[in-house]
Amino acid sequence: SFEAFVPRPALGLCKRRAACVDSAMDAAVAARLGRLVRHLQPPGALSLAARGARLCASAASSSMPFSKVLIANRGEIAVRVSRACKDMGVQTVGIYAKEDTGSLHVQRVDEAVEVTSSKPGPIAPYLDVTNVVEAAKRTGAGAVHPGYGFLSESAEFADECEKNGIRFIGPRPETIALLGDKVKARELAERSGVPILRGSPFMASAEEAEAFMRSHGIGLPIIFKAAFGGGGRGMRLVKEQGELKDAFERCTSEARTAFGNGSVFFEEFLQDARHIEVQVVADGHGGAVHLFERDCSVQLRNQKVVEVAPSRMHPELRKRITECAVRLVQNCNYRGVGTVEFMVAGELSDPAARFVFMEVNPRVQVEHTITEEVTGVDIVKTQLKIAGGAKLGELGLPGGEGCAGSSLRGFAIQCRVSLAPGGGPEVTTYREPQGEGVRVDAALYEGCKPSMHYDPLVGKLICFAPGEGDAAFQVCRERTLSALEAYEIAGVNTNKHVMANILRHPEFINNEVLLSFMVKHSA
């Protein structure tokens, strides 16, 4: 059973992520250098490709207008951002709740400060806008990187940073507010010529939703969504008329609890679809490109489990989707990196397949790693450069056809390794797989005690294989399976075997995975 070993997401907006062992290359020369000399590298040493990437980045650091960044997050993403900052000659400040004192990100920053909150719980300090901004001011940080989860999509937090003379490494506050309102985001997509599903404005009751459906000829199934939500939470599917009232009330309640706002709307529900998202980069001055797409269709309870970049889709379909994504972010004067998410119906091999807009995530994604591997672009460093005022032509992107910021150089797969029920409290053995095309982002080490207060994700295994077509994908898949087997985590239970089962499944092998995949194959 897949279901039995993929833990439910932890309460709150946080996401437990982990420390990158190996950096994505900033340039093709660094990658070639790394491959030539990797056999000289002693076990556990920093790869020469990563060293080359650091050298390539050194020139960019001289023009950065800030010398210290506070990382308003924890776990893997905090370590990931810290490494990028250090590569660019920027000092780092980490924050932590008292429950996180022993976490790896606290050890990896130049300076760490405890944050507190008047609200109870271990998550509250990371969501306390006033105290996080105060920590940045107290430590002299000139910029704040929010990571993902927590305050990364808070327009209030971005605004407070800017009011206090601190650069927010992300979109402008008004852009975050626009995209955080899912109804207004739909309107933006429609103005931008991006296909959307039929849906409603804010609904005050199930009766109002039912009347709207009748008057607009919208039939079941529909899905209620939190208007100010995200992260796969605050959604309720309605397949039968008798479910409408209960689904509306549950969605409203969850939206109010999780996001502080109970406003909901509904959309038609697209059945038998795939989740495809486009990575975008924009400079806030009208310049925008894409870094291709990711297939995130392997999901359980709206939480991604395995991701692939790029998707195995027809080139013409890719052109249509990526052009829509770039046009949308240009129309809101987007600044920074982000992800435009779509649902695709039909076969990915069909150049005319239908696709519709879902939402924009105005931040770095958990799965940014696989885009880095297939494009050679370091997405976190790109964020830092844009926050420093760099325009599109100054980012050092390799360039590609049309509105692409790079070309594709292979396939990459990411497996999200999570804690599973039944394990002990401490990691007794921890060894990461190594080898060509293998990368691990994890916040674990021997002797650490992963906190169940936060998201159960403890590691991201990322594997890359060069080339194109199905042969290259299958090499990448086999490499990922081998790396999963070599990834040793003892003392706690994980879902590694679930990842292996997914990678071996005929539907995954044959590019047939839909959003219903995990539910269909759960006992």
N, C-alpha and C positions, 0 to 999 in steps of 0.2 A: 504494500500500500504506500503510495506517495504521501497521502494525507497524514498518515500516522507519524511521519518523521520530518515534516516541514512545520516548524513552530509558528504559532500565530504571532503577528507583529506585537511588539510591546506597546503599552499605552503611551500616548504622547507622540509628538512629531519627530522625536529624535531618531537617528539611524546609527547603529553601531557599525562602524567601518574600521579600516585597519591600515597598517603601515606598509607602504610600498617598499619591497626589497629591491626591485629593479626599476629604473626610470624608463619612461618612454623616450625614444630618441627625438632630439630636436632637429636633426638633419641626417640625410642619407649617409653622409661621410662618417658620422659617428656610429651609425649602425654597421657599416662595412668594416670599420676599424674594430668594433667589438667582435664581429664574427671571425675576423682574421686571427685575433689574439686570445679568444676565449679559452682555448685549450691551455694557455699559460696561467690562467687564473686559479689560485688556490681555493679550495672549498670555503664558502662563506664570505669570500671577499666581494667588495663592490665591483660590479662588472665594469670592464673598460668602456663598454658602450655608454654606461651611465656617466663615467668620468668624462668621456668625450662630450656628452650632452651638457655637462656642467661647464666645460670649457667654452662650448658654443654659446652658452647663455651669458657668459661673463661680460660681453660687450654691452648687452642690453641693460645691465644693472647700473651703469654709470649715469644714465639719464633719468633714473627713477626719482620722482619728487618726494618719496617717503623712504625712510631708512628703517622703519620698524612697523611690523604688522601684528595686530592682535588677531588670533584665530578663535573665533567665537563658536567653537565646536569641540568635539571630543573624538576619541578613538581613531580609526584609520584615516578619516578625512583630515583630521588635525595634523597627523603625522605626514600625510601626503602634501598638504599645503606648506608645512614647515620645511620639508625637503626642497620644494620648489623655491621658497623664499631664500633659503640658504644658498642654493645654486646661483641665485641672482644677487647675492651679497646683501640681502635684507634680513635684519634681525627679527626674531619671532617672540611673541608673548602668547602663552597658552593660558586657558582658564580651566578650572575644574571644580566640581562639587566635592564635598568631603567624601562621598562614597567612591569617588574616582581617584583618590590620592595615589593609588598604586598603578594607575593605568599608564600604558606605554606613551601616550601623547604627552604626558606630564614630563617624561624623561627626555623627550626629543626636542623640546623647544629651548630657546636661550633663557627664558624667564617664565615662570609659572605662578599664577596668582589664584587663590581660592575665591570663588564667587558664591554669594549666598542669596537668599530670597526670603521675603516675609511669608511667602506661600509655602506650604509643606511639600515634602517629597524631593527625591533626588533629581528630577527633571527640571523643577522650577528654577534653580539657579541659571540654567542655560537659556531660559526663556525670559529672564528678568531684564528688560530693556535698559532700565535706569542703571542697574548695577553693572551690566556688561559695558555700557558706554563709559561709566565712571572708571572701570578698570582700564579701559583704553586711555582715558585722560591721565589717570594716575601713573601709568607706565610710560607715557610719552609716545604711544603708538600713533603714527600718522595715518594709518589705514586699518580697516577691519575686513577680514575675510570670513564670511558666515558659513562656508562649507555648504552642506545640504541638510534638510531637516531643521529643527529648532527655529532660529530667527531668519533663515535664509530667504524666506518669502514674505517677510514682514515689512510692509511699507513704512510702518511706524518706526521700526528700528533703523532702516536706511535713512529716514528723515532725521531722526535724532543724531545719527552719526554726522550727517552733513551740517546740521545746526551747530554742532560742537566742533566744526572744522576738521572732522575726520573723514577720510575718503572711504566710501562704501564700495567694496570690490564686487560690483554687480550692477544691475540696472538702476536707473533713477527711481526715486520713491513713487513718482506718479505712474511710471511704467509698471512697477510691481503691483500697485493698486489696481490699475486697469486690467492686467492679466489675471490678478487674483479674483476678480469678479467674473465668474464663468459666463454670465449672461452678456456682459460687455465684451468679453473676449470673443464670444460667438459673433457678436455684431461686427467686431473688428475683422474677423475672418471673412464674414460675408462681404464687407466693403472691399476687402482685398482680393475678391474673386476666388476665395478658397471654399471648396464645398463643405457644407455643414449638414447635419441631420435636422429634420424638422423637430421643433421643440417649443418650449414655452418661456415666457418671462418668469419672474418670481411668482410662486404659488402660495396662497395663504391657507389653503385647506385642500383636502382630498376631493371635496365636492367641487371646488373651483377647477382643479385639475381635470376632473371628469367632464365638466362642462366645456373646458377648453378643447379637450380631445374631440368631443362631439362636434363642436362648431368648426374645427379645423380639419376634420376627417382623419384624425390620427388614431390608428388602432393599436392594439397590444401586439407584442410586448413593448413596454416603455421602461425607462430607468430614471428614478429620482436621483438627483445629485445635489450635494451641498454646493451652494452658489459660491462660497468662499473657501472651499475645501481643496483637497489634493492628497497625493500620496496613496491613492487607492481607497481612501476612507470616505464615509458619508455617502454611500451609494446603495440603492435598493432596487432590485429588479422586480418588475410586476409582469407576470405572465397571464394571470387570470383576473377578472374583474373583482372578485371577492378579496383579492390581496391588496387592492388600491389603498384603502384607508390605513391598514396596519403598516404598509410600506412607507406611506407618507409620514406617519407619526414616528416611526423608527428612524427614518432618515433625518427628520427635523431634530429629534432628540440627539442623535449622534453628532449632527452638525453643530448643535449648540454646545455640546460637551467638548468636542475635539477642537473646534475652531472659534468658539465664542460667538457664533452667529448662526441662528437656526434657519436662515433663508435657504430655500430649495427651489429648484426648477426641474423640468423633466425633458428628456429627449426620446426619440424613437430608439429602440434597442436594435443594433445591427447584429444579427445572429451569424454564426459561422464566420467570424472575422479574425484578422490578425492585428496585432499591435505593432505598428511601425513608427519609429520616431526619428526625426532629422536633427542632427547636431548643427547649430548655427553659431556664427561668430559675427558680431557687429560692433562698430566703433563708436556709435552714438552720433556720428556726423553724416549718416546716410550710407556709409559703406557696409555691406553685408555679404557674406558668403556662407556656403554650407560645407560641412565635412562628412557628407554622405549620411547614411541611415543605419539604424540598428533594428533588428527583429527581436522584440521583447514579448513574444506571444506565449512563452512558457511561464504561466502565472498561476498562483494559487491564492484565492481570496483577494484578487486584485493586486497581489504583491509579486513582483518579478522574481524568477528563480534562476533561469538560464537566459543569457543574452548572446546574440550573434551579430557581428559586424563584418562586412555589410550584409544586408539581407540578400537572399538568392532570388532577386527579382529581375524582370525584363528591363533593359536599359531605358526604354521609352517610358515605362511606368516610373522608374527612378527619376527621370528628368521632370516629369509632371509633378511629382510629389516634392522634390527638392526646390523647384522653382516656386511652388506655392509657399513653402516654408520661408524662403528668403524674402519673397514679396510681403508676407505678413509682418515680419520683423522690421522691414524697411518702413512700413506704413505706421509703425508706432515709435519710430526713431530709437530702436532698441540699442542698448549699450552693454557689451559683455558677451559671455557665452550663454547659451540656453538650448532648450530642446522643444521642438514643435512636434506634438504627438498626433498621430492619425490612426484610424481604423481602416483596414483594407478588406474589402469583400471580394470573393473570387480567388482565382489562382494568381500567384505572384508572377507567373510566366506570361500572363495576359497583359499586353501593353495598354489595353483599355479598361483594366480592372477599376471598379469603383473604390474611391477612398473618400473619407470625411474627416474633418478636423475634430480633435478632442479637446486639447488644451495646450498651453505653453508653460513649461517649467522654467522660470527665470533664474536659473542657478546652474551650477555644475551638477551632473547626475552621478549616481552611484556607478553606472556603467560607462562613464566617460573613458575608462581604461581601454576598452576594446577599440574605440575610435582612435585613441592615441596610437595603438599598435598598428592599425591598418592605414593610417595616414602619415605617421611620423611627426605629428604635431603634439606638443605638450600643451594640453588644454589649460592646466592650472597656471602655467607661466604666461600663457596668452591672456588669461584673466588679469594677471598682475600688470602686464604691459598696457592693456586697455585702461585699467584704473590709473595708470601713470600718464595717460594722455595720448598714447600711441594711436595713430590712425591705421586703417586697414593695410595700407602699403608699407607701414613701418613694423608690422608684426613678424615679418620673416616667414610668412606662410609659403609653402613651396609652389602653390598655384596649380590650377587644373582647368579642365574644360568648362566653358560656360560660367555659371556662378559658383563653381566649386573652388574651395580654397586649397585643394590638394588633389592628388590622384590617389587611386587605390593601389595598395601593394600586396594585398593578401587577405586572408580571413583571420578573425579572432573570435574566441568564445570565452565568456565569463561564467563561472559557476559560483553562486552565492552559498558559501558553507555556513550553516547556522547551527546553533546549539539545539539539541534534541532532548526530549525528556529522559530521565533515568540516569544521568551521569553524575559524577562527583563534583565537588566544588572547585577543584584545582586542576590546572593543566600539568600533568606529570611528565609528559613527553611531547616535544614539539620540534618537528623538523620539516622545513619547507622543501618542496621539490625544486630541482635546479636543472639547467640545460638550455639548449637553444630554443628560443621561442616560448619560454616559461617564465611567468611573472606571478608573484603573490603579493597582494595587499592585505595585510592582517595586523591586528593589534594584540596578538598573542605572544607569549613567551613562557618558557618552562617556569613553573612556580606561580604564575599569575592566577587570579581567581576572577574569571569573567562575571560581571555583575548582571544578574537577571532583572535589574531595575530598568535596563535599557534594551534596545533592539537585540534580538538573539543572533544577528549576523556577526560572525567572528572572523571571517576570512573571505577574500575574493581570489579565486584562482583564474588567471587569465593566460590563455595560450594562443600563440600566433603561428601561422604557416604562410609563407610567401606563395604567390601565384594567383591564378584565377580559375574559375569554373569549379565543377563538382569535385574534381580530383584534389584541388587545393583545400577545399572545405573538408573532405574526408581525412586528409592528412592532419588538419587542425583538430578534428574530432578525436582521432586516435591519439594524438599528442596530449589532448586534455584528459582522456581516459587514463593514459599512463601516468600523467602528473597527479591525478586524483589518487591513484594507487600508491604513489610515492609520498603523498602528503600525510605525514604522521602526526596525529593529534590524539593523545591518550589522557585519561583522567576525567574527561568530559565526553559526553556523547554528541555526535554531529550527524548531519544528514548526508554525508559524503556518498553513501551507497545509493541514496535517492538520485543524486546527480549522475552517477554512473548508469543507473537504470534509464534515466532520461536520454543520455547520450547514445545508449544502445538501442533505443526504441526505433522501430521501423519508420514511424511517422516523423521522428526527428531526422533520421538519416535521409529520408526521401522528401524533405521540405514540405511536409503535410500538416505541420502543427498549427492548430487554431487555438483561440483563447479558451476553448472548452477542454483542452488536452488533459490538464491535470485532474479536473473533476471527473472526466470520463474514465480515467485510468486509476482512480482512487477506489479502494475497497469500501 
